[in-house]
């Protein structure tokens, strides 16, 4: 049971990183009940336990990684909650439709820097890389980019190249978990800001002990966790809010809905005075992704040099790459074992005996139109509101882990929290 503290009665619906960070930020000063429809917190809903060299180990699906320059609030949350982090090697190799390498680079991890070096790359691709990033850096901060798509920006600047189509676009599609055309429809400033935030030299990090440790530390404060509990409705009841679940109709001072936007819209559909909120939530598009965990390394391209941890397979005439991360190369604690691959957008068959997990999930996208809807949602939330929204989709950037934390931090400031840090 939750140890009662002074403060408001707060319900949080959804236990992804948005719900978990909101619970951590608020639970020191308020009585927090966290609702999750799955059997375990949503941030780790797809994680699987597999036998490994020293017993059973938990594998995060998808792998949660971040770049310090683009994830300042996530990193701050991890530091304050005591989550240890480590640098990982996410250097990459790119293979064409025949599974033949045409671009391959490695990383030297030196302190807080990640220095890339070519293993195999044509001089032409290298020149195209330099030209593109020189232009991106010179255009960063241009206010015109806010009203322009990334595809429009590339066309206006004449930056089309093989490097863009065959190297950068597959990488962006993987980060944003979407199609190439979705990347082209992103607001240009969002993509430019991401590419110039330091991702090229800061490298990639992860929580050292994975998602299970993140969840445990964010729930260390007294929180009533109700897993396997679907919320049927959220409705206003005077100055309070009712949450309807298998526990009946319970009353709270504040309700934070930290789910995907379409789930939030379903919960609020009966509230007539929130119809504009529901309309804005429906205006946020989603992209569906599939991910597998398996041990079939026969799908990896051949390489004369040690293969980098991440491999992109680019089948002809498709809108997404197939991207495999060899976890035994990327994560230090998994080294010295047989290849273990986490694959986003699998397009090739895997031997059934080697398949460990196969999951589907959705992520929000950003367009010029949805950005306006999100801006309206953010602007409409105030201290007096009894129903508040939190989620990565509410950030003004790529909807990633940091956007979720940033959104929950805003909610915690509205409600009141001694754990908030400066903006």
N, C-alpha and C positions, 0 to 999 in steps of 0.2 A: 504494500500500500504506500501511497505517496505521503511523505512527512509534510504536514501542512505548514505553509509559510504565509506570512502576511502578503497581501496583494490580491490581484484579480484571479477569477476562475477563467482559465484559458483553455480552449480546445484547439488542437492543431490536427488537421486532417491531411494525412500523407506523411510518410517518413523517408522520403528521399533526402538528399542533402539539404534541400530547402526546409523541410519539416524538422529534420534533426538539428540544423543550425539554429532555427527559431526556438526549438525546445531548449537547447543549451543556453542561448542568450536570455531566455525568459524565466527559466525554472529556478534560478537563484532568488528571484523576487516575487514570483507568482506561482499559483497552483496550476500545473500544466498536465493536461490529459492528451496523449498522442494516439490518434486513431490510425490504424493500418489494416487494409483489407487482406493483405497476405499474411502468411504465418510468421514471417520475420520482417524486420524493418526493410523498407523498400530500397534503400541504398544497396543492400546486399541480397536482394530478392533472387538474383540469378547466379550468385556465387555457388560454386560446387566444391565438395571435398573429394580429393583424389589421393590414392596411395602414392607416396614418394619415397625417396631414399631413406629418410629418417622417420617414416610413419606417414600419417595423414596430413595433407596441407590443403588450405583453402585457396581457391583461385577466383579472383574477382572477374566477373563478366558484366559489362565490359571493363577493361583495365582502366582504372582512374589515374590519369597522369595530368601534369600541369606544368606550365612555364611560369616562373616567378613574375616576369614582367606583365603577364596578362591575368594573373590570379592573385593579386595582392591581398584581397580579403579572405580568400580560402587559406592562404598561407598564414595569415594573422590568426584565423580561427584555429588552425591546426597547432600553431605555436602556443596559444593560450590554453587550449584543451589538453596539451601534452601529447599530441600525435607526432611521433618521430617521422622524419622524411629522409629520403635518399635520392641521389641522382641515378638515372637509368640511361642506358644506351639505346636510343631510338634512331640510330643511323639507318639508312635505307638503301635498298637495291630495287631497280625498276626493270621489269621484263615485258617484252612485247607479247603479241597473241600466240607466238610460237614458244613462249617461255624462255626466250633468250635475253640475257641482260644487255641493256644499252646505256644504263646510268647506274653508278654504284659509288657510294661514299661511306666513309667511316667517321667516327668521332673520337677525339682525344678529350677526356674529361679532366680538366686542369682547374682545381679549386672550384670556383663558382662559374667557370666558363666552360663552354663546350665548343671545341674547335673542329670543324669538319675538314676532312681531307679526301681528295678523289681517289677511289680505287680503280674506277674506269669511267671515263666521260669524254665525249668529243669536245674539242676546243670550241666548236660552234655553240654547243649547249652551255658551256661555261661563259662565253661572251654574252649569250642571251640572258643568262642568270644575272650577270653584272649590270647589264643595261636595264633590265626590268626593275631590279631593286634600287638602282640609282634613281629611276623615275618615281618609284613608290615613295622613297624618302623625301624627294623634292616636293611631292604633292601632299604629303601628310599635313593635315591641318587646313587644307583648302576647303572653305565652307561650301563650295559647289558640289563637293562629293556627297554631301548629305542628301541631295535631291537627284542623284545619279546612280544608276545601277553599276555594279562592278563590270558587267559586260559592256555597258555603255562607256565606262571609263577606259577600258582596254581598247575599244574601237576608236575612241576619240584620240587616244595617245599613240595609236598605231603600234601596240605592243604585242600583237599576235605573233606567236613563235612556237616552235616545237617544244621548247622548254616549258612554256606556259601550258600547252595542251597536254603534254605527256608526263610532266614532272609536277608542276605546281598545282594544276587543277585536281589531279588525283589526291594530292596531299590535302588540299582544302576540302574536298568532298569527304575525306576520311575524318578530318577534324569536326566538320559540321554534320557528319553522317547524313549526306543527302546526295542528290544528283548534280552533275556538272551544270545543268541548266538552272538549278536552284542557286548555285554559287554565282552564276552570271546575274541572277535577279536580286542578290543581296545588295543593300545599300553600299555604295563604293567605299565610303569612309570607314565602315565597319571592317571590311576585308583589309583595307590599307592599314588601318590602325593595328590589326592583329599581326600582319606580316612585318610591321616595323616596330613591334613592341620589344624586340630582343629575342624572339623565338629562335632566330638563326644562330645566336651565340650564347644564349643562356642554357640551352638544352632543356631536358625534360626531367621532372621529378615525380615521385609517388610516395604514398604513405608506406613506410617501411614494412609494417605488419599487415598491410592491406585494409580492406573495407571493414572487416570484422572489428579491428582495433579502433577504427574511426567511430563506428557505431557505439562501441562500448564506452569510449571516452566522452562522446557527446551526450550519452544517457547516464553518466555518472551522477549528475545532480538528480534529486528526487523528481521523477516523471512517472506518471501512471501510463504505462504502455498497454494499449488494447490492440493486440494483433489479431488476425483472423476476424476482423470486425469491420464489415462494410457499412459505411454511412449512407443511409437512404435519402436523407434530406437535411438541409440547413434552412431554418426559417426564423424570422424575427418574432420575438414575443415581448412586446413592449420595449423596454430599454435593454432587455436581455436577448439572447439567441438560443434557440433550441437545436440540438443535434440529435437526429433520430437514427438509432442503430438497434442492434439486437438487445441492447441494454435499455431500450425504450427511448423516451424523449427526455434528454438531460439539458439543464439550463446552464449557460455560461455567460460571463460578462463580455468576452471577446472570443471570436472564432477566426482562426487563421487557416485558410484553405491553401494548402501547399501541394497541390496536385497539378497534373497537366491541364492546360486551359480548357480542353473539351470536357474533362471530368468536372472542373469547377463550374462550367456552364450548366451541366446537368444538375448539380446540387442546388444551384440558384434559380433554376428555371421557373419555380413557382412564385418567386418574389417579384411582384409586378413593378415595384419601384426600382428594381435592379435590372430592368429589361435592357437598358443601354449597356450595362456591364456585361450582360450575357451576350449581346450582339458583338461587343468588342472581343470577347473571348472566342467567339466563333470565327472571328476574322483572322485568327492566328493559325496559319497552316502547320501541318505536322508531316514529318517524313518517317516512314516505317523502315526499320533496318532488321537484318537477320545476322546472327553471329553464332559461330560454332567454336567449340574447343575440341581439338583432336590431336592425334600423334602421328598423322600420315605425312611425313616429311618428303615423300616422293613427289609431292606437288611443287616443291621449291625448285627454283632454277639452279642450274649447275654454275659453279664459280671456281676459277682457278685460285682466287684468294678467299680467305674465310668470309662467309656470307654475313652481311649485316643483319641485325635482328629483325628489321622490318622489310618485307618484300611486297612490292606492288606488281600484280599481274594485270595487264591491260588487254582484255579481249577486244577484238575489233567490233566497232559499231555498238558499243554499250555506253550507258550513261554513268556507270560507276566502275571503279576498279575492284578487284578482289585483293584484300590487304591482309597479309598474315604477319603476326608478331610471334617470333620464336621466344617464348618466355624464358627459356633456359639461357638465352643469350642476352636478353634485356634486363633480367632481374637477378641480382647476385645470389640470392638465397636459393634459387632454382637451378644454379649451374651444376655441372657434373651429373646431369641426368639425361635421359633420352629426350629428343626434341618434343616440345609441347607447344602446339600452335593455337593461337587465338585468331580467328579469321572473321573479318567483317565482310559482308556481302559475298558469301561463298558462291561461286558459279560452277565449280567442278565437284564431281562426286567424290566422297570420301568413303573408304572402306568402313562398313558398319562396325566392325570389331574395334576400330580405332577412334570412333566418335564418342566423346565424353559428354558433350552438351550441345544443344541446338535451341537457341532462344530468339524471340522476336520482341522488339521494343520500339517505341516511337519517341521522336524528339521534335521540338518546335523549330520552325524556320523563321527567317526574317525577310520581309519584302518592304518596299517603300510604303505599301498600303498597310501592312500589319504593324509597321513601326508607328504609324499615326494612332492605331487602335491601342497599342501598348502605352504610348504617351498619355492617351486619355485615361487609361486605367491607373497609371501611376499618379497622375494629377488629381484623380478623384478620391484618393485615399487620404483620410485625415485622422487626427487624434480622436475625434468623436465617433468615428465609424465602429460599429460593433462587429462587422464582417470585413475581414481584410484578406488580401490575396498575396501569396508569396510564390516565387518560382523563377527559374532561370529565364523564362520567356519575358519577364518584366524588366530585364536589363536592357540597356541601349548598346548592345554588342552581340557577339555570338552567344547563344544560350548554352553556356557551359557551367561547370561547377561554381566558378567565381560569381557568375550572375545570380545563381541561386542564393549564395551566401550574402551577396550585396543586398538582394531583395529582402531577406530575412532580417538583416541588420537595420534596414529602413523601418520594417515593421516593429522591431524591438525598440527603436528610438521613439516611435509613435506611442507605444504602450508604456514604455518606461523600463529600462534595464540597466543595472549597474555593471553589466558585462560588455556594454557597447564600447567601441573605440572610436576615435575621431575619424570623420569622413576623409 
